[in-house]
Amino acid sequence: MKNTMLMLASSSAMALAMTAYGYSADFVERFDGAKPAVSGLNGKVDFGYLFIDIPDLDASADGFYGIGSVSAPVGERFGAQIDAGLFEAEDNDGAGIDSAGIGGHFFWRNPDQALIGAYVHYVNVDAEGIPEFDIYRYGVEAELYLDRVTLSGFAGADTVDLVSGDETYAKLDFTASYYVTDNVKISAGIDHGFDSTAGVIGAEAMLPFASNNVSLYTKATFTDDTTSVNAGLRIHFGAPGKSLIARHREDDPESMLFDFAEGSALPDGVFVPGASTPPITVD
């Protein structure tokens, strides 16, 4: 099952990137009168809660995170975004984790058609009982816009800097999203990272006040032995009154900071990459 899901995630992400690249190959003609890649300087702040459960190990953990993002146009056809955040959690035995990260996107986009770009991030993880370690992610992100459907994917790698040496893992994901209305999105997909493959479902809805600047979101991630749920409040900054679908396609791409914690844990319940057989070793 894992191999089938991994092959599907890998092929979907690569096909999406190639399709988006095909759109970008003749962007000069396609951008005649098109919207800019980023509508203007904008940003968002996420405040979220994450719960993870590992029934086979009788372990669970929960925590809170905050992520801020700022996006800006780079000319008419390109955009850039910086993400930064903090994450704190504690397992059911009282062991804690502190994490901080920063990431960057640089992308080409036609808001009516597609996005393709480069993504990198750095995350530091300090968890009780194991040496502090760092995660470096790098790869290509892509989105394809088909009326109310958005197909998005990422293909790249995570390098984990451990006491025992570096470990590198393929990172692949594919998500299909549907906008039930301009302000309500549902999504489902496959995510592969740190040798673990998960199914993912989610939703986001813009609240009908505050000039369409506040939304609520939730996401659930399922592996063979782990279930995690996160939910939060997202405050959008920039032009007021924009719909959710417009913000997603004209403003800031989604942040990937701290997704290492979804579906990953040591046997004692402390979050780390590698699911129930982590690559962490103490020299």
Secondary structure, DSSP 8 states (H G I E B T S, - for coil): -HHHHHHHHHHHHHHHHHHHHHHHHTHHHHTTT---SS-SSEEEEEEEEEEEEEGGGTEEEEEEEEEEEEEEEETTTEEEEEEEEEEEEEETTS-EEEEEEEEEEEEEEETTTEEEEEEEEEEEEEETTS--EEEEEEEEEEEEEETTEEEEEEEEEEEEEETTEEEEEEEEEEEEEEEEETTEEEEEEEEEETTEEEEEEEEEEE-SSGGG-EEEEEEEEE-SS-EEEEEEEEEEESSTT--HHHHHHHS-----TTGGGTT---TTS---SSTTS------
